[in-house]
Amino acid sequence: MVYSFARIDALGMKVEDVYTQNRRLWVRLREKGGKRHEMPCHHNLEEYLVTYIDGIALRDDPKRLLFRTIVRGTDQLTTSHLAHAMIQRRMVAAGIATKAGNHRFRATGITVYLKNGGSLEKAAVMANHASPRTTQLYDRRHDKMTLDEVEKIGI
């Protein structure tokens, strides 16, 4: 979700939604309102997806869900797509105590992109926003509040 600015609906992707075009891996995201959004993969995302797809032998099953849950205590994949609760469990397992939803992933991706010199207009296209004004809501570059600033409050 970070590399593609994908919405939570992207967790319902099928294996066929990851495809090669012009020697590059692309993802086809199904967005709210039934819109389809296609974009090339960042090289890290490409590596992660290829490793994942090959690691659990999904390539020969293009109509299956790409991201599925695992039956607890086993190595067996279910037919259910990943859920918000699973993302929360993975965050806790990674030592991230902050509760975060899918919009946090979008905001992180958009903010990092903008910090690295990306344009707001291109971020809006990548996020499939109708307007850059919507994309600005995800821009967290100016949200950093330091304790030093708070300590300047003197009464």
N, C-alpha and C positions, 0 to 999 in steps of 0.2 A: 504494500500500500504506500510505502514511503517513496519508492523509486518510480511509481507510476501515478501517484496522487489519486489512486483508485478509491472509490467509495466502497462501503461494506458489501454492496451487492456483488462486487468482483469476486468475493469468496465463492460465489456460485458458478465460477468459470468452468468450462469443460476443457478436457485435454486439447481438443482441436482449437481452442482459443489462444493457444500458444503455437505460433507458426513461423516459418522462415519466409522472408521476403527480401529479395536482393541481398542474399547471403547474411542477413541479419535477423535475429529473433525479434518477433513482435508479439504483442498481447492485444487481444480483442476484449474490451471490457464492456459488460452490459451495465448500463447506468440507469439511474432512476428515470421513469417515464418510458422505459423500453428502448432508450437510445443506445446505439452502439458507438463505441469510441475505440479507435485503434491507434497504437503508438509503438515506436521501436523501444526495445529494452535497453536500459543502462547495462554496461558490460557486467557489473556485479550481479544484477538481476538475471541476466542471461545465464551466467555461470550457476547461480542458485537454482534456477528453474530446470536447466539441463541436468544438473546433479540430482535434483528431486525426482524428475520424471524418469530418468534412467535408473535411479536407485530403487524405485518401487515398481519398475516395469509398467509404466502407464502408456508408453508410446503406441502400443498396438490396440489401444482402447480409446479412440478419439471422442466418443460420445459420453464417456464417464466423467463424473465430477473430478476436477483437477485437485482441489483441496478438500480432503475428507478427514473426518475424525478417526481416531483409533479406539478400538474397544479397550477400555481400561484393563491393564494387567496382561495385555496380549500384544502381538504385533499385527493383528488383523485390522484392516481398514474397513470402515463402515461405508454405507451408501449416503451418509449425511454429510453436508458441507460443514466446514468450520464455522463455529459460532463465536459470538462475542465473548462468551464465558471462557472458551478455549484460549482466546487471545489474552484474557486476564490471567489465566493459569500460567501461560508461557511467560508473561511479564513477571509474575511473582517468582517463577523458577529462575529467571535471569537476574533476580535481585532488584527488580524495579518495583518499588513500593507504591508509586503514584498510580492511582486509578486513571485509566485513559481509554477513550473510545476511538473509533475509527477516524474521527475528525482530527484527533491529535496526530495521527500518522500523516494525514493529508497536510496539516499545518506544518509538521516537521519537514516533510519533503519540499513543500513550497518555500518555507523559510530558508532552508539550506540552499535551495536553488537560487533564490534571490540574493543571499549572502555571497554566493559564488559568482555574482555578476549577471545572473539571468534577468530577463526583462519581465515586468509584470504582465505585459500583453502576451508573451509566449507562455508564461505560467498559466494564464487564463485558458489558453488553447489546450495546454497539456492537461489541465484539471477539468476540461470540458465545461467551463463556466461560460455563460452567455455574455458576461461582462467582467472586465478587470476589477470593477468595484466589488464584486463577490469575492474575487481572489484576494483582495486586500484584507478581507476578514480573516484569512488564514495566515497572513504575514505576521510573524511573531518577532521580527527583528528588533522592535523597540519595546518589547515587553519586559526586558530584564531590569528588575528592581534590585538594588543592592542594599545590604544592611547599612552600609555607610550613608546612603541617602536617607534611610528611615531614621537613623540616629541624629540627623540634622534637625529633627523636630525637637525643639526645646521649649519647655513650658516652665 
